[in-house]
């Protein structure tokens, strides 16, 4: 008999526990955190895409820079130094 009542109590406890609900404040906090987490995951994905785009652009600029640098070396010589602010060219690092 005692054993049977214990089993009935176990059943009632399981039944009661399956009917429990979070408090509204707890549920709101949980939903808010989950929403923010999801939003941050999306932002990370977007940043990853932007990063890849920027890296591709950097590679293109590097190629363009090397090409222009080779043209300028042919035109002004290998020892020429160009001042990017004024556009002046010096040879062997001498100021003119």
TIVO-196368 format. One line per 10 residues: their letters; for each residue y, z, x of N, C-alpha, C. Coordinates in nm, 2 decimals. Each point is the difference from the previous one (the first is absolute). Example, Ala and Ser with C-alpha at 12.3 -4.5 7.8 and 13.67 -1.06 7.14 Angstrom:
<rs>
as = -0.57,0.78,1.32,0.12,0.00,-0.09,0.12,0.00,0.09 ~ 0.11,-0.07,-0.04,0.11,0.00,0.09,0.11,0.08,-0.08;
</rs>
This chain:
<rs>
xxxxxxxxxx = -0.12,0.00,0.08,0.12,0.00,-0.08,0.13,0.00,0.09 ~ 0.00,0.09,0.09,0.12,0.00,0.08,0.02,-0.13,0.08 ~ -0.11,-0.05,0.04,0.00,-0.13,0.07,0.06,-0.11,-0.09 ~ -0.04,0.00,-0.12,0.05,-0.10,-0.10,0.15,0.01,-0.02 ~ 0.04,0.12,-0.02,0.15,0.02,-0.02,0.08,-0.04,0.13 ~ -0.06,0.02,0.11,0.07,-0.04,0.12,0.01,-0.15,0.01 ~ -0.10,-0.07,-0.04,0.00,-0.15,-0.01,0.10,-0.05,-0.10 ~ 0.01,0.07,-0.12,0.10,-0.03,-0.10,0.14,0.02,0.05 ~ 0.02,0.11,0.08,0.13,0.02,0.06,0.04,-0.10,0.10 ~ -0.10,-0.05,0.08,0.02,-0.11,0.09,0.04,-0.12,-0.07;
xxxxxxxxxx = -0.06,-0.03,-0.11,0.03,-0.12,-0.08,0.14,0.01,-0.05 ~ 0.04,0.12,-0.05,0.13,0.02,-0.06,0.11,-0.01,0.11 ~ -0.03,0.05,0.12,0.09,-0.01,0.11,0.02,-0.14,0.04 ~ -0.10,-0.08,0.01,0.01,-0.14,0.03,0.08,-0.07,-0.10 ~ -0.03,0.03,-0.13,0.07,-0.07,-0.11,0.15,0.04,0.01 ~ 0.03,0.12,0.01,0.14,0.04,0.01,0.07,-0.06,0.12 ~ -0.07,0.00,0.11,0.07,-0.06,0.12,0.03,-0.15,-0.01 ~ -0.09,-0.07,-0.08,0.03,-0.14,-0.01,0.11,-0.03,-0.10 ~ 0.04,0.10,-0.07,0.11,-0.01,-0.10,0.13,0.05,0.06 ~ 0.01,0.04,0.12,0.12,0.05,0.06,0.10,-0.11,0.03;
xxxxxxxxxx = 0.12,0.03,-0.01,0.11,-0.11,0.03,0.10,0.06,0.09 ~ 0.06,-0.09,0.08,0.11,0.05,0.09,0.12,0.03,-0.09 ~ 0.08,0.09,0.06,0.13,0.03,-0.07,0.08,-0.13,0.02 ~ 0.10,-0.02,-0.09,0.09,-0.11,0.00,0.07,-0.01,0.14 ~ 0.04,0.11,0.05,0.07,0.00,0.13,-0.09,-0.05,0.11 ~ -0.12,0.05,0.00,-0.10,-0.04,0.10,-0.03,-0.15,-0.01 ~ -0.02,-0.05,-0.12,-0.03,-0.14,-0.02,0.12,-0.08,0.04 ~ 0.12,0.04,-0.03,0.12,-0.08,0.04,0.01,0.00,0.15 ~ -0.02,0.11,0.07,0.00,0.00,0.14,-0.10,-0.09,0.06 ~ -0.12,0.01,-0.05,-0.11,-0.09,0.05,0.03,-0.15,-0.02;
xxxxxxxxxx = 0.05,-0.03,-0.12,0.03,-0.14,-0.03,0.12,-0.05,0.09 ~ 0.10,0.09,0.02,0.11,-0.04,0.08,-0.04,-0.02,0.15 ~ -0.08,0.09,0.05,-0.05,-0.02,0.14,-0.09,-0.13,0.01 ~ -0.08,-0.02,-0.10,-0.08,-0.12,0.01,0.08,-0.13,-0.01 ~ 0.10,0.00,-0.08,0.09,-0.11,-0.02,0.08,-0.03,0.13 ~ 0.05,0.11,0.06,0.07,-0.02,0.13,-0.09,-0.05,0.11 ~ -0.12,0.05,0.00,-0.10,-0.05,0.10,-0.03,-0.14,-0.02 ~ -0.02,-0.05,-0.12,-0.02,-0.14,-0.03,0.12,-0.09,0.04 ~ 0.12,0.05,-0.03,0.12,-0.07,0.04,0.01,-0.01,0.15 ~ -0.03,0.10,0.07,0.01,0.00,0.15,-0.11,-0.10,0.06;
xxxxxxxxxx = -0.11,0.00,-0.06,-0.10,-0.10,0.04,0.05,-0.14,-0.01 ~ 0.06,-0.03,-0.11,0.06,-0.13,-0.03,0.11,-0.03,0.11 ~ 0.08,0.10,0.02,0.11,-0.02,0.10,-0.06,-0.03,0.14 ~ -0.11,0.07,0.04,-0.06,-0.02,0.12,-0.05,-0.15,0.01 ~ -0.06,-0.05,-0.10,-0.04,-0.14,-0.01,0.11,-0.09,0.02 ~ 0.11,0.02,-0.07,0.12,-0.08,0.01,0.06,0.00,0.15 ~ 0.00,0.12,0.05,0.05,0.01,0.14,-0.09,-0.07,0.10 ~ -0.13,0.00,-0.02,-0.09,-0.07,0.08,0.02,-0.15,0.00 ~ 0.03,-0.05,-0.12,0.03,-0.14,-0.02,0.13,-0.04,0.07 ~ 0.10,0.09,-0.02,0.13,-0.03,0.07,-0.02,0.01,0.15;
xxxxxxxxxx = -0.08,0.09,0.05,-0.02,0.01,0.14,-0.06,-0.13,0.06 ~ -0.10,-0.05,-0.07,-0.06,-0.12,0.04,0.10,-0.12,0.00 ~ 0.08,0.00,-0.10,0.10,-0.11,0.00,0.10,0.01,0.11 ~ 0.04,0.12,0.03,0.10,0.03,0.11,-0.07,-0.04,0.14 ~ -0.12,0.04,0.01,-0.07,-0.04,0.13,-0.02,-0.15,0.02 ~ -0.02,-0.07,-0.11,-0.01,-0.14,0.01,0.13,-0.06,0.04 ~ 0.11,0.05,-0.06,0.14,-0.05,0.03,0.03,0.03,0.15 ~ -0.04,0.12,0.05,0.03,0.04,0.14,-0.07,-0.10,0.09 ~ -0.13,-0.04,-0.03,-0.07,-0.10,0.08,0.07,-0.13,0.00 ~ 0.05,-0.05,-0.12,0.07,-0.12,-0.01,0.13,0.00,0.09;
xxxxxxxxxx = 0.07,0.11,-0.01,0.13,0.01,0.08,-0.04,0.00,0.14 ~ -0.10,0.07,0.04,-0.04,0.00,0.15,-0.03,-0.14,0.05 ~ -0.07,-0.08,-0.08,-0.03,-0.14,0.03,0.13,-0.08,0.01 ~ 0.09,0.01,-0.10,0.13,-0.07,0.01,0.08,0.04,0.12 ~ 0.00,0.13,0.03,0.08,0.05,0.11,-0.05,-0.05,0.13 ~ -0.13,0.00,0.02,-0.06,-0.06,0.12,0.03,-0.15,0.01 ~ 0.00,-0.07,-0.11,0.03,-0.14,0.01,0.14,-0.03,0.04 ~ 0.10,0.08,-0.06,0.14,-0.01,0.03,0.02,0.04,0.14 ~ -0.06,0.11,0.04,0.01,0.05,0.14,-0.04,-0.11,0.10 ~ -0.11,-0.07,-0.02,-0.05,-0.10,0.09,0.10,-0.12,0.00;
xxxxxxxxxx = 0.06,-0.03,-0.11,0.10,-0.11,0.00,0.13,0.04,0.08 ~ 0.04,0.13,-0.02,0.12,0.04,0.08,-0.03,0.01,0.15 ~ -0.12,0.04,0.03,-0.04,0.01,0.14,0.01,-0.14,0.06 ~ -0.05,-0.10,-0.07,0.00,-0.14,0.05,0.15,-0.05,0.02 ~ 0.08,0.04,-0.10,0.14,-0.04,0.01,0.09,0.07,0.10 ~ -0.02,0.13,0.00,0.09,0.08,0.09,-0.06,0.06,0.12 ~ -0.13,-0.01,0.02,-0.07,0.05,0.11,-0.07,0.13,-0.02 ~ -0.10,0.02,0.08,-0.09,0.12,-0.02,0.07,0.13,0.04 ~ 0.10,0.00,0.08,0.07,0.12,0.04,0.12,0.03,-0.08 ~ 0.02,-0.07,-0.11,0.12,0.02,-0.08,-0.02,0.12,-0.09;
xxxxxxxxxx = 0.11,0.07,-0.02,0.01,0.12,-0.09,0.10,-0.03,-0.11 ~ -0.04,0.01,-0.12,0.09,-0.03,-0.11,0.05,0.13,-0.07 ~ 0.13,0.02,-0.01,0.06,0.11,-0.07,0.00,-0.04,-0.15 ~ -0.08,0.08,-0.08,-0.02,-0.03,-0.14,0.13,0.02,-0.08 ~ 0.09,0.09,0.05,0.12,0.03,-0.07,0.10,-0.11,0.01 ~ 0.02,-0.05,0.13,0.10,-0.10,0.02,-0.05,-0.14,0.02 ~ -0.13,-0.01,0.03,-0.05,-0.13,0.03,0.02,-0.05,0.14 ~ 0.05,0.09,0.09,0.02,-0.04,0.14,-0.13,-0.01,0.07 ~ 0.00,-0.08,0.10,-0.12,-0.02,0.09,0.03,0.04,0.14 ~ -0.08,0.08,0.06,0.02,0.03,0.14,-0.13,-0.04,0.07;
xxxxxx = 0.01,-0.03,0.13,-0.12,-0.03,0.08,-0.03,0.12,0.09 ~ -0.13,0.02,0.02,-0.05,0.11,0.08,0.07,0.13,-0.03 ~ 0.04,0.03,-0.12,0.05,0.12,-0.04,0.15,0.02,0.04 ~ 0.07,-0.10,0.05,0.14,0.02,0.04,0.08,-0.02,-0.12 ~ 0.11,0.08,-0.01,0.10,-0.01,-0.12,0.10,-0.11,0.04 ~ 0.03,-0.08,-0.10,0.10,-0.11,0.02,0.11,0.01,-0.10;
</rs>
